[in-house]
Amino acid sequence: MMEKNAKIYVAGHRGMVGSAIVRELQRQGYTNIITRTHKELNLTRQDQVEAFFAAEKPEYVFLAAAKVGGIVANQNALADFMYDNMVLEMNAIHAAWQNGCKKLEFLGSSCIYPRMAPQPMKESCLLTSELEKTNEAYALAKISGLKYCEFLNRQYGTDYISVMPTNLYGPNDNYHPTHSHVLPALIRRFHEAKVSGAESVTCWGDGSPLREFLYVDDLANLCVFLMNNYSGNETVNAGTGKELSIRELTELVAKVVGYTGEIRWDSSKPNGTPRKLLDVSKATALGWTYKTELEDGIRLAYEDFLHNPMRAER
């Protein structure tokens, strides 16, 4: 168990996941949280990372920093996604080990699992067949981070764990027109269509892929729970165990935003993975379940969007 005054470093505290972890730690009474902005500490620079860990000596690390994006961003910057993510995570995990960090938690993504993995996807299906090509670079980097934690545990007896979330949404999400994930992208598009009075909105694909969504504050609650209650080489899935089609999601977002025009589908555009549902029985067996239902979470996310400075970026 982390002591309430333990020195805890949250990497990526300005991002959606990192900021949620900071909120959750504060809510639970942790008082010694260390953060650094990208300007203060560039995690892709090994010299900076080593100097930071040597000076601060954090006892616990939540590694939530990452270069992230949707299908378009991933396809357009394959090399950048692989390099930035692999380098920053290797630097941080290695420096944590060098400086005697008691426990580290690595945050990954459900895209690490094979494209055609049996559904719902168990943690054990990792590396059993090929990855989805549209986010292969990001997935390979995340698999490397997960495996490095496992190998440190096996070689040096560290207590480094990893958690793999499903699709996330919530406060501090990225609503950029081309670099955001599906749910925040839909919130922005339907809001702008409502404001402009657009008669229709055209969405990518045919709406058939099935997806699962977890409110980011629920993930943060699980992250702190796992830091205090889980040790092991295998990752832990973070999700709801519930899925819906992109078409159903689109209609739900339109309802929450208040857009009443026509929704069209451009089937010439890629769908991505046909189905992605996590098996969350491991987290459930540990004693954790999600709390926020999707429609409630989308309402909270829309409220955040209306006050989000990222919304102004074109």
N, C-alpha and C positions, 0 to 999 in steps of 0.2 A: 504493500500500500504506500502511495506517495504521502509524505507528511505535508501538512497544510502550508508549512513554510519552506518546503523543498524548492530548490532552484530549478525551474522548469523553462526550457526554451521551446517556443512555438515558432517553427520556421514557416514562413509564408503567412504571417498573421494578418496581412491586408487582403488576402484572398478570401473567397467564400468559405472554404473549409477551415483555414487557419483562424479567421475572425470568429467563427462559430465555436472553435475549441477554446479560444481565449474567453469568450462569453461564458461557456460552460464551466471552465476552471474558476472564474470569478464567482459564478453563481454558487459553486460548491465550496467557496471559502479559501481557495488557494491564493496566497498573497505575494509570491515571489516569482512572477512570470517575466521572462526576458523575451524581448522582441527586437528585431532589427529590420529596417526597411531595405529594399534592394540597393538603394544608394549607399546606405551605411555598411552593408555586407552583401557582396555579390557572391552567391553560393557557387557559381561556376568558376570562381577564382580560388584555386587550392591554397595559395598563400594567405588570402584573407580569411578563409574558413579555418585554417589551422591556427592562425593568430587569435581569432575570436574564441575558439574552444579552449585554447591554452590559457587565455586571460580570464574567461568567464567560468569554465569548468561546470557546465550545467549537469545536474544529477539525472534529469529526465528530459527527453527530447521527443516532441511531436513533429515529424517531418512531413509537413503539409505543403511545402513549396513545390511548385511545378510549373512548367510551361504547358498550358492547356488550350483546347479549342475544339470546334465542331468538325464535321466532315470536310468542309472546304478548307479550313485552316490546316488540318492534318494533311490533306492531299497536296496542298501548295507548298508546304514547308517540311517535307519528310526528314531531311537531314537536320534541320534546326530542332525539330521535336525530339529526335533521337539524341543528338549531342547534348543539348541543354539539360534535358532531364537526366540522362545518364551521368553526366559530369557533376551536376549539383548534388544528386543523391549519393554518389560515391564519395564525393568530398565530405559531405556532412556525416554520413555513417562512419566513414573511416576515422574522421577527426573525433567523433564521439567515442569510438573504441579506444583510440590513442590516449584520450584524456579521462578514461575511467568512468564514463557515463553509466549509471546504474541500469537504466532501461531506456530503450528507444522504440518508438512506434512509427513504422513506415506506412504512409498512406498511398495506396495504389489506385486501381480502377478495375472494374469488371471486364474491361476490354482485354485483359490479360488472358482470358479464357478462349479456347478454340472457337472459330466461327460456327462450326456445326456441333458444338458440345451438346451432350444430352441435357435436356431441360427438365426441371430447373438445375442450374449448374452447381455442382458440388466443388468444394475447394480442391478435391483430389483429381479433378479433370484437367488441371493445369498441365500444359505441354503434352497432351495426348494426341493432338492433331493440329493442323495449320490455323494461323490467325486470320482474322478479318483484314483484308488488304488496306481498307480505307484508314485504319488507325494502327497499322502494323508497327510503325516506328515508335509511337508512344507506348504501345503494349510491350515491345521488346525492352525498352528502357525500364518500364515498371517491373517486368519480370526479373530484370537484372538486379534491381534494388531489393526486391523480395528475396531473391536467392543469395545476395550478398549478406543480408541479415541472417539467413539460415546457415550459411557457411561459417560466419563468425561464431554463431552459437555452437556449431559442431566442432570447430577448430579451437576456439578460445573460451568456450563456456559462458559467452555473453547471454543476456536476456533481452534479445531484440525481437520484436514481434511486428507483424504487418496486418493491415486490414484493407479489404478490397470493396469499396462502395459501388453500388449500382449508380444509375443516373441521379445526380443531385440537383437541388434547386433551393432557392431561399435568399435571405438577405445577403447583399454584396455580390450577387451574381453578376456575370458579364452579359450585357445586353447589346453588344456590338453587332451591327447589321450582318457581318460576314464571319465573325470569329466567335460567335456564341453557340451554345448547345441548343438542342431542339426546344426545350420548354421556355427558357428566357427569350429565344428568338421568336417564338409564337406570341408571347406576351407583348413584345415590342411591335410585331407586325399587326396584331389585331388592335392594339391601342392606336397606332398611327392610322390604320384604316378607319377606325371609329372617328377619330378626330378629323380626318380629311373627308369623311363621308364616302369612302370608296365602296362601289357596288359589289366588288368581289375581292377575295384574297386567294392567290394561287400558292399552294404548298408543294414541296418536293415529294416525288415518289407517288405511290398509290394509296398511302395511308394504312397499308396492311401490316407493317412490322409491329411486333409486340414489344413493349418496353415497361420497365419498372422504375418508379421514382421514389426517392427518399428525401424528406425535408432535412436540410443541412444541420439544423439544431438537434435533430434526432441522431444523426451521425456523430456529432460532437459528444453527445451523451454516451454513445457506445464507445467512442475513442477513450474517454476518461475511464469508463467502466472496464474496458479491456486492459488499460494500463495498470489498473488496480487488481484485476481478477484473472488475467490470462497470461500464460507463458507457453510457448511452443513454436516449433519450426514451421508448421503449416499456417497459412494465412487464415483470416476469419472473414467471411462474407458479411457485408453490411447492406441490408435491404429490407423490404417489407414482405417479400414473398408473394406479392400481388402484381398483376400485370394488366395492361390495357393496350389497345391498338393506338397507333399514332393518329388515326382518324378520330377515335374516341377522345384522345387527349386534346386534339385540335378543337373539337366541338366543346369540350369542357373549358378550355382557355377562352374561347370566344364568348361563352356564357358568362364567365367570371368578369371578363373585361367589359362586356356589354356590347359586343359587335354583333349586328343582326344581318349583315350582308351574306352573299353566297361564298361558299368555300369550294375552290376548284383544286384539282390535282394534276400535276405535270409528271406523268409516268415515264417521261424520257430521262428524268433525273434519278440518281441512285437512291435506293432505299436504305442501304447499309445492312447490317446483320438482320436476318429475318426475325429472330426472337432472342431476347436476352433477359432471362429470369434467373435470379440467384436462389440457390437453396440456402435458406437462412436457419436451418435446424441447429447448426453448431452454436450460433449466437443465442438462439432460443434455449438450448440445453444449458448454456452458461448462466441463463437467468435474465436475458435482455430481450425486449421487444420494442418496436417503434411506437410512437404516440400520435403522430400527426397524419390525419387522413388527407388524401390528395387534394380534394376541392378546398378544404380549409387551408392547406399549405399554399395552393395557388393564389388564394385571396391575400394571404400574408405576403407572398412574393410580389403580387401586383402592387400592393401598398408600398413595398420597398422600391419597386421600379419607378413609381411616380416621384420618388425622392432621391433617385440614384443618379449621381453625376455622370456615370458611364453612359447614360441615356443620350447625353448631348454629343457624344463622339460619333463622327461619321466615317 
